[in-house]
Amino acid sequence: MTSMPEATDAVPPPRRPLSPASPVSPASPSSPAWLVVALACAGQFLVVLDVSVVNVALPSMRAELGMGAAGLQWVVNAYAISFAGFMLLGGRAGDLYGRKRMFLVGLALFTVASLAGGLARDDWQLLLARAVQGLGAAVLAPATLTIVTAAVPEGAARARAIATWTAVGAGGGAAGGLVGGVLVDLLSWRWVLLINVPVGAVVLAGALARLTESRAGDGRRLDLPGALLVTAGLATLAYGISRTEAEGWTAAAVLVPLAAGLALIALFLAVEARTAAPLMPLGLLRLRPVASANTAMFLTGSAMFCMWYFMTLYAQNALGYTPLEAGLALMPSSLAIVLGSKLAPRLMRAAGARTVAALGALVAAAGFGWQSTMSADGAYLTAIMLPGVLMMLGAGLSATPLAALATSGAAPGEAGLVSGLVNTSRTMGGSLGLAVLSTVAAARTDGRATPEALTEGYALAFRTGTGVLLAAAALMLVWLPRRPATGTPVAEAPSAAEGSRTPVK
């Protein structure tokens, strides 16, 4: 639920000239570079951890707040849609208004929203808090990487700093299930959100004291209308899809939000075509590497994003695992995505990015197909561990070459923007995919709450995901370029891993 979780940009954004009034680095003269890097990494860790830590708390949230299956998916989607819709805007805001300022604003929003979510007494309060968390993460995440790259000189030291940033993000994703399980078992589900408050306060104090300001004074304006339109369009579409299980596809309660969502997306495209500083320059989508890689990322994300959601529910609702046991059960899958991301660059040199991306989709499809054979009394090894490892190994293998191919199609000055677009495509695909697959599962379950009925619904969701991944693999082989353009940097592996988990982490 890399990633979601990111300007969790797989490729560091290009360095722009600082304004004359801006310091050369976000570190103050008295702040050592390692401390600046540590503060930025702490912010990134919180964003990624919060996505994954929520997974194991979902059944407990549902029980206490009386949420239905449709409401439960919005605990994930409220965060993901807000994060995806405002991610590119957050990165541009850091350039214009200062990276330190946006780091502080994003972290403050995230921390306050975590407190509100942890204290929520009704489901709507929790969902609103999750949406504000996503907005805070969208402002915070792009600033963390920019602060890291600005604090350390180019060369081996910067490479080590970026490696630390990506490793911390991947570690947050991997630790989320375990941390969430411990907190839910020992305290309550509320602490998966409340834990962010003291940590966020400490990081805020450190950042306020130890970071100084930097910005790119290029005079561009923020495309706030574009961000609002795409976020509202995605949310409205997802809501319409989620209503189909209860109302049917021909009901006005479904057709009206679906039509409204499509209209908002169309209006977003019209605004982007006319604005001087668009959130998403449509001209980039005329480039084959950018268009094909983002389409592939959208499709794979629509399936991968849902894996953690359904696996967590299956482990607790069907197999009777405790939250801690469910978190531990998914740890091998968390490690598998990191392994796949590490292997991908080596395989790309030998076989080409297109082949590795398609291979990753096929490996993941094999895992999804295996998972679709689940039963209500499945053994851990064959019902969770092995198919989960295949699914996430494939996710790691495919995300890195897709990011590298996408950025190879853009000019050097647009690499950061295109990398952010890749992460946005993945998260948007995951948001809509979760709405569709949750509706598919709920339709098969048909209101029955027995472990056998729930398992039937989860299994159908995984079968549907298998079909999506096979279609994505075929599209990759036909449409993707074989290799990135010469000199294109390969995306940082753990960043790709984060994005794949961002769904439900």
N, C-alpha and C positions, 0 to 999 in steps of 0.2 A: 501498500500500500502503500511507493517506492512508493516521482516521486517523486508517493506518491510518491514523496514526498518531497523547494528547488527553484530560485533561479537555480536552484539546485540545478544549475547548468552543468551539463556533462563536459562542456568545454568552457574554460574561463572566459568571461566577457572581455572584449577588447579594451585596452587602456585608452581613455580619452584624455586630452589635455585638461589639467585642472584649472579652475578659474584663478585669477591672480590673487584673490583673497584667500584661497584655500591652501591648507598645508599640503605638503608633498605626500604625506602619509597619514593614515588615520591613527597612527600611534603618536602619543605625545613624546617630547624629547626624553622624558623621564621613564617612559614605559618601554620595557624590553619587548622585542618582537614576539618572543614566545608567549608573553602575557596577552598581547593583542590577539594572537592566533588562538590562544586558549579561550578567550572570551567569545570570539566569533564561533568557534567550534561548539561551545556550550549552547549558544543560541540555536545552531543547526541541530544539535543533539535533541533539544527539547521538541523542535518541530517534527523530527522523524519519530522520536519515541512516542509522541502523543498519538500519531496515526496508528502505530502498531499496538500500543498499550490498551487502546479501547476495545480491541477485538474480543479478548476473553471476558470483558465486562458486559458484553451485549445481553446475554441471557439474564443476568442479574438486574440490569437496567429495565429490561422488559417486565420482569416479575414485579419490581417495586413500583414502577410508574404506570403499569397497566398498558403497555404499548402493544399494538398489533404488529404483525409481520411487516406491513407496509411502513409503519412508523419506525420500526427498528432499522430499516435500510437507510432512513434519513439521518440517523445518528452518524452514519458514515458519509452519506452523500451531501449533507449540509456543509460539512467540512471540505469535502473534495471539490464540490462545485464552486464554492467561494474561493478556495485556494487556486483552482485552475483559472477561474475567470479574472482574477486580479493579479496573477503572478507576473505577467509581463508589465502591467501597470506599476507594480511594486518595484520592479527593477529600474524602470525609467524614473520613478519618483526619487530613488536613491541617487541617480545621476544628477537630477535637477536640484533637489533640496538638501542633499547631503547624506552620505552613507551612514554616518553616526546617528544623525537625526532619525532616519528611517529605521535603523536598528532599534533605537530606543522606543520609537512609536510602535513598531511592530511587536516588540517584546512586551511592551506595556499592554497593548490590546490583547495579546495572547494570554498574558498572565491574568488580567481582569476577567476575561471570558472563561478561563479555566476555573476561577473562583465561582463565577456565576453558574457554570455547569455543574460543579461539585455540590452546590447548594440548591439546585433546581428541585422544585416540588411537583412540577407538572411537566409532561412531555414537551410542550411547546417551549417552555423555558430552557430545557436542555438543548433542543434543536436550534433555538436562536443563539444560545451560547456557542454551539459548535460552528455555526455560520460565522460568528464574529472571530472565533479562533482561526478559522480558515483565512479570513481577511488579514488577521495579524500575521499569520504564517506567510502569506503572500507578500507582505511588506518586509518581513524579517529575513526570509530565506535568501533573496537575491543579495541583500547587503552583507550577509556573512561571508560569502565567497569573495566579493569585491574587497572587503576589508582584509581578508587573508592575503590576496594577491598584491594589494597595495602596501602591506606592512613589511613584506619580505622582498629583497632585491631579486631580479631575474637570475635564473641559473639553478644550481643544484639545491640551494636553500629554499627557493620558492617551490620547486618540485616536491621537496619533503613536506613543506607546509600544506600544499594542496593534497598530498597523499594523506596527511593527518586529518584534514577536513573531511575527505571522502571516507576514510576509515571510521571516523567518529560517527558519521551519518549512518554507515552500514551497521556499526555497532549498536546504534540506537534502534534500528529496525530489528536486529536480531535479539536485542535484550527486551524488546517491548512485551512479547508474550510472557516471558518469565517474570518481569517486574509487575506486569498487570495481574498475573496469577497470584503472586505473593500478596499484593495489596488487596485484591478482592477476597482472598481466603482469610487473611488475618484481620482486615479492617472492613471495607465495603467497596462497592463499585465507585463510590464517590471519590475515593482517594486516587483513582487513576487520573482524575482531573485536578484534585486539590494538591497533589504532589508537585504540580508545576508552580504553585504559588510561592513557596519559600525558595525554590531553585531560581525561578524567574526574578524574584526580588534581589537575590544575591548577584545574579548576572547583571541586572539593571544597575545596581550600585557600582559594580566594577566597571561597567562600560561608561557610565557617566563620569567616573573619576579618571579613567585611563585612556579613553579614546578621544581623539580630536577629529575635526571635521575635514571631509574631502568631498568634492563634487566635480561634475563635468559641466562647465558653464557654456553650453552650446545653444542656449536660448530656446530649446524646443518646449512645446506645451504638452501637458498630459492629455491623453485621449480617454478622459473619464467617461464620456458617453459610450464609447466602444466597449469599455470594461463592464459598464452597467448593462448594456444590451446583451452581450454574450452570456453574462452570468444569469440574467433574468431568463433568457431564452433557454439555456440548458436546464435551469431549475423547473421551468414551466413544462418543457418536454418530459423531463424525468417524472414530474408529478402526473402528467397525463398518462404516461406508460404505467405508472404504479396503480392507477385507477382501473385499468382494464380487467384485472382479475375479479374485482367486485362488480363492475358495471357492464363489461363487455365492450368490444371495440366500436360498436355503433352508437353507444349512449352519448348524449350531449355532454355529460360530465367528463367524458374522455375526449371527444372530438374537439370541444372548445379549447381546452388547454393545449392539445396537440397542435391545433391550428395557430393558436396564439404563440406557442413556442417557435414554430417554424417562421411565423411572421417576424418575431423579434430577431431570429438569426438572420433572416433576409435583410432586415433593417440594419443590423450590425454590419453585414457585408457592404451595404450601400454607403454607410457612414465611413467605413474603412477605405472605400474607393475614392471618397471625396476629401477626406481630411488631410491636412498638410503633414501631420506627424501621426500616422496611424499606429494603433496598437499592434496590428498584424498587417504588414505591407502585402497586399494581395499579389503584387508582382512577383514575389518570391515563389508563389505557388505555381508559376509558369515554368519554373526550373524543375526538370525531371527528378533529380536527386531529392530536392526538398519536398515536392508533392508526393512522390512514391514512398519515401521513408516516413513522412508524417501520416499518410494513410495507413501504412503497415503498423505504425505505432498505435494509432487509434484502434485498429482492429485487435491487435494483440493485447492492448491495455484493457479492452472491453471484457476480455476473458480473464486475464491474469489478475486484474483488480479484485475480482470476485472470489478468488481462491481462498484467501484468508477468512473472509466473511462466512462462507459456507462450511469450511473445514472446522472453524471454531464452533459454529452452531451444531454441526454433526457430532463433534466430540462430546459436547456437553448435553445436548438435547436427546441424542439417540444412543450414544455409548455410555452416558452417565459419568463422564469425567468431571472432576472439580475444575474450577478455573485454573488453579496451579498446574494440575495434570494436563490440561489442554495446552497451556503455555509451553510446558516442557515437551509435549508431544510434537509441537510444530518447530522446535529448535533445529532439528536436522534440515528442514526445509529452508529455514533462515540461512543456515550455513551453505546450503546448496546454491542459493542464488549468488552468494559471494564467490563461490568456487567457479560457477559458470561465467561470471563477469571477469574473473582473473584469467580463465582459459581463453576467452574470446579473442583478445588481441593476438595471441600466439597463433590461433587457428586462422585468423584473418590474414596473417602474412603468408600462410601456406595455401589456403583455399579461396580467399577472397571474401569480402564483407557480405556480398549477396548470399553466397553459399552458407556462410555461418549463420546469418540471420534466419534463413529458411530452415536450416538444421535445428536451430533453437526452437522455432515454432513447431516443428515436427516432434521434437523431444517433449515439449510441453503438451502437445496434443496427445501423445502416448500416455502421459501422466493423467491428463483429464479423462481419457477413455478408460484407463484402469480405475480411476476414482469413481467413474459412473457405475461400476459394478458393486459398489458398497452395499452393505447389508446392515440391519439394525443390531447385529451381534458380531460385527467384524473384529478381527484380531488387529492389534496395533500395527504390526509389521506390514501387513498387506492392505489394511484399510486406511492407514494414515501415512506411515513413514515413507514407504517406497514410492507410492504414487505422488506424494507431496514432494519428495526429492526430485523426481523426474519433472514435475511441473515447474518448480523453481529453478532447477538447473537449466531448463529450456529458456526460462525468462531471462536469466543472466546471460546466456549465450546470444540471445537475439537483441537485447536492448543496446549493447555497446556498438555493434556494427550498424544498427539503424541510426544511432546518434551520429556516428562518424560519417555515414553516407549523407545524412541531411545537411550537416555543416559543410560538406565538401562542395555543395552546390551553390553556396553563397560567397559573396566577396568577403575578404578578411575582416573588414569593418562590421560585417553583419553576423559574424560567427556566434557572438553572444546572444543576439536576438533569435537566430535560428535554433540554437541549442535550447533556449527557453521555450520556443515554440514546440519543439519535440516533447518536452516534459508536459506542456500544456495539452498537446494532442493526446498523450497517454492518459493523463488524468481525466480529461473530458470524455474520452472513450470509456474509461473505467466507470465514470459516473452514470452514463447512459447504459452501459453494459450491466451494471448492478441493478438498475431499475428494471431492465428487460428480464434478466435471469431470476431476480427475486419474484417477478410476476409469474414467470414460467413455473418456478418451484411452488408458489402459492396455489396456482391453478391445479397442479397435480395433487397437492395435499388436500385441497378442497375443504379447508376448515378443520380437518382431523388433526389431533394433537398427539397421536400415538407415535412412539419411536419409528414404527414401520412406515407410517404414512409420511412422516417428516423425511425419512430416508429416501422414500420414493421421489419426493420433490427435489431434494438435494441432488439425487442421482440424475434426474432429468436436466437440471441446470448444468451439471458437468458434461452431459452428452451434448447439450446445445453449445457449450463452450468448446468442445472438441471440434464440432463442425466449423465454428468461427476460426479457430486456429488453423485448421486444414485449408480453409479459404485464404487466410492470410499468407500461409506458406506458398500457395499457388500464385498469389498476387506478387509476392516477393520475387519468385523465380522469373516471372514474366516482365515485371516493370522496373525493379531496382537495377541501378548500374552494378556492374560486377565489383568494382573497387572504388574507394573514395578517390577524389582528385589528389594528385601528387602533392605531398607536403601537408595534407590535412591531418591535424592531430587526432589521435584516437581518444575517444571519451574515457574519462576516468571510470574505472570499473565499478567501485562501490556506489558511485552516483547513479549509475544505471540500476544497481540493485535497489537503491532507495526508491527510485521511481516506481519500480514494479510492486513494491510493497505499499506504497503510499495509499492505496485504497483503504485498507482497513487497519493500518497500523495505528 
